[in-house]
Amino acid sequence: MNLTVVVVSYNREVELLRSLRQYKKLISYISCIVVVDNASSDGTSSMLAHQAHEFGKKLDFLTLGENLGGSGGFSKGVELAIKKGADWIWLCDDDAVPDDKCFIELEKYCNDRGSVYGCYAQVNDAEHRELCWPLPLVGGGVLRKEVSGHLAEVKFLPFLGFCIHSTLIKKIGLPAKDYFISGDDFEYCSRVRSQGGRLFLVRDSLVRHPSIPKITVGLFGYEMRVLKMPAWRYFYDFRNRLWTARRYGNAVEVLKVLLSLSSRLFLLMLTSVEGGRGKTFFSAMKGVKAGLLSSISIPGPKYK
């Protein structure tokens, strides 16, 4: 299996180095590692230069002149991987660490170039193999913990061990660079499925990742959780969800997303949020406006 790893990083030198040390242990399963440094200012660039010397030709890093966000970074990294002749490309965050048998188990099932295979992204030290992101199953239901079979067909896979073949990328295009952050993996999955591709979670291909921060809100005796993020990020989160709904759904789907975002914003206004309620509210509302009215910046179906 000709596997190229693409990792995007921004000001997380310690986390990236931890991941690189694990990749070094697994280097016999990897053809090349491409690291995109999103104009970090914390010493990441010099660390990568040192690591490139240790890895030799198996590590290539690209230092961007500006921070293009996770989506822009993955777009640049995948583009470089294809130029280097990659077959299977494995996308992952800088703070995710593959298990010792991650690539062995993954290779067992990567037999369809028109499908995407995702690793089991487990919360660090979680009991009962809790997934970082709940995954909606094809046929109904949501997967949060254990998988009964070796493979599970899902509607979404995060960029936490997201394995896609270059032939499929050339068909559907690069990741959407202008999403900047939030929802770029969901859009890419929607694009795969819109072109007839399928998404599979590989149960025994394990990646460990920190828990996704959430805020618990109490209402009418119930506890509900919403994603925790800085106020500025809600602009991208809300805009990008609406962009994806407009591109791949109909008016009813857009309305469903609007109702979901309204519920989230209502819950956020009931609790203390990073940056304050006012900034959060206006950031989210700007995202709604942009998501509904601005042009959708998603690559076409053909990669050039």
VMD Tcl script that draws the C-alpha trace (Angstrom):
set ca {
  {0.00 0.00 0.00}
  {1.52 3.29 -1.15}
  {0.39 5.55 1.70}
  {1.15 9.26 2.08}
  {0.30 10.96 5.38}
  {-0.82 14.62 5.24}
  {-0.80 16.56 8.51}
  {-1.69 20.23 9.00}
  {-0.36 22.18 11.98}
  {-0.59 25.67 13.44}
  {1.31 26.66 16.59}
  {1.23 23.18 18.11}
  {4.88 22.25 18.06}
  {4.65 19.91 21.06}
  {1.59 18.01 19.77}
  {3.03 17.75 16.26}
  {6.36 16.42 17.55}
  {4.52 13.80 19.61}
  {2.68 12.65 16.48}
  {5.85 12.63 14.37}
  {7.60 10.40 16.88}
  {4.80 7.85 16.50}
  {4.90 8.12 12.71}
  {8.61 7.41 12.90}
  {7.85 4.14 14.70}
  {5.41 3.25 11.91}
  {7.54 4.53 9.03}
  {7.74 1.13 7.34}
  {4.03 1.44 6.49}
  {4.34 5.01 5.16}
  {5.74 6.09 1.80}
  {5.91 9.78 2.68}
  {4.76 12.27 5.32}
  {3.70 15.74 4.17}
  {3.40 18.33 6.95}
  {1.84 21.71 6.19}
  {2.92 24.42 8.62}
  {0.26 27.14 8.60}
  {2.71 30.01 9.24}
  {3.29 28.97 12.85}
  {5.19 31.32 15.15}
  {6.11 28.89 17.95}
  {9.18 27.14 16.61}
  {7.36 24.57 14.48}
  {9.38 25.45 11.38}
  {12.77 24.84 12.98}
  {11.51 21.64 14.60}
  {10.34 20.37 11.21}
  {13.71 21.18 9.65}
  {15.39 19.06 12.32}
  {12.88 16.24 11.89}
  {13.31 16.30 8.10}
  {17.00 15.58 8.65}
  {16.11 12.60 10.86}
  {13.35 11.23 8.59}
  {15.32 11.74 5.40}
  {13.33 11.66 2.15}
  {10.22 10.33 3.90}
  {9.33 13.71 5.42}
  {8.45 16.74 3.33}
  {7.16 19.93 4.90}
  {5.59 23.03 3.43}
  {5.71 26.30 5.38}
  {2.97 28.68 4.24}
  {3.39 32.43 4.22}
  {0.04 32.91 5.94}
  {-2.38 30.88 7.99}
  {-4.89 29.35 5.56}
  {-6.69 27.41 8.27}
  {-7.13 23.67 8.42}
  {-9.03 23.54 5.14}
  {-6.46 25.58 3.22}
  {-3.67 23.54 4.77}
  {-5.22 20.21 3.78}
  {-5.86 21.51 0.27}
  {-2.19 22.48 -0.10}
  {-0.99 19.25 1.49}
  {-3.12 16.97 -0.67}
  {-2.07 18.89 -3.78}
  {1.59 18.37 -2.88}
  {1.04 14.68 -2.10}
  {-0.51 14.11 -5.53}
  {2.37 15.93 -7.23}
  {4.73 13.56 -5.40}
  {2.88 10.57 -6.88}
  {0.82 9.46 -3.88}
  {-1.75 6.69 -4.25}
  {-3.61 6.51 -0.93}
  {-3.58 9.76 1.06}
  {-4.24 9.77 4.82}
  {-5.39 13.11 6.28}
  {-4.99 13.80 9.99}
  {-4.82 16.58 12.57}
  {-1.50 17.35 14.26}
  {-2.74 16.30 17.73}
  {-3.97 12.87 16.67}
  {-1.72 9.85 17.23}
  {-2.13 6.55 15.32}
  {-2.05 3.29 17.24}
  {0.77 0.83 16.59}
  {-1.49 -1.35 14.39}
  {-3.38 1.53 12.80}
  {-1.99 1.17 9.27}
  {-1.86 -2.64 9.36}
  {-5.58 -2.79 10.07}
  {-6.39 -0.02 7.61}
  {-4.60 -1.74 4.74}
  {-6.78 -4.84 5.15}
  {-9.86 -2.97 3.95}
  {-8.63 -0.29 1.52}
  {-9.62 -2.23 -1.59}
  {-11.95 0.19 -3.40}
  {-10.43 3.34 -4.87}
  {-13.89 4.89 -5.12}
  {-14.48 4.69 -1.37}
  {-13.01 6.46 1.66}
  {-11.81 4.61 4.75}
  {-11.62 6.25 8.14}
  {-9.79 5.28 11.30}
  {-11.57 4.84 14.61}
  {-10.79 8.21 16.22}
  {-11.10 7.50 19.92}
  {-11.01 10.06 22.70}
  {-7.72 9.79 24.61}
  {-8.04 7.37 27.57}
  {-11.82 7.12 27.09}
  {-13.76 4.18 28.46}
  {-15.81 2.05 26.06}
  {-13.93 3.38 22.98}
  {-15.81 6.68 22.82}
  {-15.53 8.34 19.42}
  {-14.37 11.97 19.17}
  {-17.22 12.71 16.77}
  {-20.58 10.87 16.61}
  {-20.89 9.29 13.15}
  {-24.28 9.02 11.39}
  {-24.75 5.54 9.96}
  {-26.06 4.81 6.49}
  {-29.45 3.24 7.09}
  {-30.13 5.20 10.27}
  {-28.73 5.63 13.74}
  {-25.64 7.31 15.14}
  {-22.42 5.59 16.13}
  {-20.90 6.93 19.36}
  {-18.93 4.02 20.78}
  {-18.32 0.40 19.83}
  {-18.78 -1.01 16.31}
  {-20.13 -4.53 16.00}
  {-18.42 -5.42 12.70}
  {-15.01 -4.68 11.25}
  {-16.49 -2.05 8.91}
  {-19.38 0.37 9.33}
  {-20.73 2.47 6.45}
  {-21.23 6.03 7.61}
  {-22.25 9.41 6.16}
  {-19.33 11.34 7.65}
  {-15.70 10.79 8.60}
  {-13.54 13.46 10.26}
  {-10.03 14.33 9.10}
  {-8.66 12.09 11.84}
  {-7.27 9.26 9.78}
  {-9.24 9.94 6.58}
  {-7.88 7.68 3.84}
  {-8.73 8.52 0.21}
  {-7.21 7.41 -3.09}
  {-5.71 9.96 -5.48}
  {-7.96 8.78 -8.33}
  {-11.03 9.79 -6.32}
  {-9.44 13.14 -5.46}
  {-8.82 13.78 -9.16}
  {-12.50 13.10 -9.75}
  {-14.01 15.24 -6.97}
  {-11.34 17.91 -6.41}
  {-9.18 19.03 -3.49}
  {-10.56 19.85 -0.02}
  {-12.38 23.21 0.00}
  {-9.63 25.67 0.91}
  {-11.92 28.63 1.60}
  {-13.74 26.94 4.49}
  {-10.72 27.97 6.60}
  {-11.83 26.01 9.69}
  {-14.87 23.96 10.77}
  {-16.86 21.63 8.56}
  {-14.35 21.14 5.75}
  {-14.28 17.39 6.40}
  {-18.11 17.23 6.40}
  {-18.19 19.06 3.06}
  {-15.61 16.68 1.60}
  {-17.62 13.68 2.71}
  {-20.75 15.21 1.16}
  {-18.81 15.69 -2.08}
  {-17.62 12.06 -2.05}
  {-21.17 10.78 -1.56}
  {-22.60 13.13 -4.20}
  {-20.24 11.48 -6.73}
  {-21.31 7.95 -5.76}
  {-18.50 7.24 -3.28}
  {-18.96 5.45 0.04}
  {-17.46 6.07 3.48}
  {-16.38 3.28 5.80}
  {-15.20 3.35 9.40}
  {-12.51 0.72 10.07}
  {-13.09 -0.47 13.63}
  {-9.63 -1.79 14.44}
  {-7.62 1.02 12.84}
  {-7.27 3.17 15.92}
  {-6.27 6.83 16.27}
  {-6.23 8.65 19.61}
  {-7.25 12.29 19.83}
  {-8.13 14.75 22.60}
  {-11.78 15.11 23.52}
  {-13.68 17.76 21.54}
  {-14.44 20.65 23.98}
  {-18.13 21.05 24.77}
  {-20.30 23.28 26.95}
  {-23.00 21.67 29.10}
  {-26.19 23.71 29.29}
  {-28.99 22.95 31.73}
  {-32.57 23.62 30.54}
  {-35.86 22.41 32.03}
  {-34.08 19.73 34.01}
  {-32.14 18.39 31.02}
  {-28.45 18.67 30.22}
  {-27.51 19.50 26.63}
  {-24.08 19.90 25.10}
  {-22.88 22.30 22.43}
  {-19.44 22.71 20.90}
  {-17.12 25.04 22.75}
  {-15.03 27.40 20.62}
  {-13.81 31.01 20.54}
  {-16.39 33.60 19.45}
  {-14.68 34.26 16.09}
  {-14.90 30.62 15.08}
  {-18.71 30.54 15.14}
  {-18.65 32.65 11.97}
  {-16.91 29.84 10.07}
  {-18.88 27.09 11.76}
  {-22.28 28.59 10.92}
  {-21.29 29.81 7.44}
  {-19.72 26.54 6.39}
  {-22.64 24.39 7.52}
  {-24.99 26.53 5.43}
  {-22.61 26.49 2.45}
  {-22.59 22.69 2.51}
  {-26.38 22.47 2.90}
  {-26.88 24.84 -0.04}
  {-24.44 22.94 -2.24}
  {-25.64 19.39 -1.58}
  {-29.16 19.76 -0.17}
  {-32.44 21.38 -1.08}
  {-34.42 24.18 0.55}
  {-35.72 21.80 3.22}
  {-32.17 20.76 4.14}
  {-31.09 24.40 4.41}
  {-34.06 25.08 6.68}
  {-33.13 22.11 8.89}
  {-29.59 23.45 9.25}
  {-30.93 26.91 10.09}
  {-33.16 25.47 12.81}
  {-30.26 23.44 14.22}
  {-27.99 26.50 14.27}
  {-30.73 28.58 15.91}
  {-31.08 26.00 18.67}
  {-27.32 25.97 19.24}
  {-27.16 29.75 19.40}
  {-30.07 29.85 21.84}
  {-28.28 27.41 24.15}
  {-25.03 29.38 23.89}
  {-26.83 32.53 25.00}
  {-27.85 30.74 28.21}
  {-24.30 30.16 29.42}
  {-20.88 31.77 29.67}
  {-18.99 31.52 26.40}
  {-15.42 32.33 25.45}
  {-15.28 35.91 24.22}
  {-18.66 36.80 25.67}
  {-22.25 36.30 24.53}
  {-22.33 39.48 22.45}
  {-19.32 38.61 20.31}
  {-20.51 35.04 19.95}
  {-23.98 36.15 18.82}
  {-22.73 38.63 16.23}
  {-20.08 36.23 14.94}
  {-22.71 33.50 14.47}
  {-25.18 35.87 12.80}
  {-22.50 37.09 10.37}
  {-21.86 33.44 9.59}
  {-25.56 32.87 8.89}
  {-25.67 35.88 6.57}
  {-22.55 34.78 4.70}
  {-23.75 31.18 4.55}
  {-27.05 32.18 2.98}
  {-26.00 35.05 0.71}
  {-22.34 34.68 -0.27}
  {-21.12 32.58 -3.18}
  {-20.18 29.02 -2.28}
  {-16.43 28.52 -2.64}
  {-16.02 24.80 -3.27}
  {-13.74 23.28 -5.95}
  {-15.31 21.79 -9.05}
  {-15.56 18.07 -9.70}
  {-12.25 17.80 -11.53}
  {-8.84 18.27 -9.94}
  {-6.39 20.10 -12.22}
}
mol new
graphics top color blue
foreach p $ca { graphics top sphere $p radius 0.5 }
foreach p [lrange $ca 0 end-1] q [lrange $ca 1 end] { graphics top cylinder $p $q radius 0.2 }
display resetview
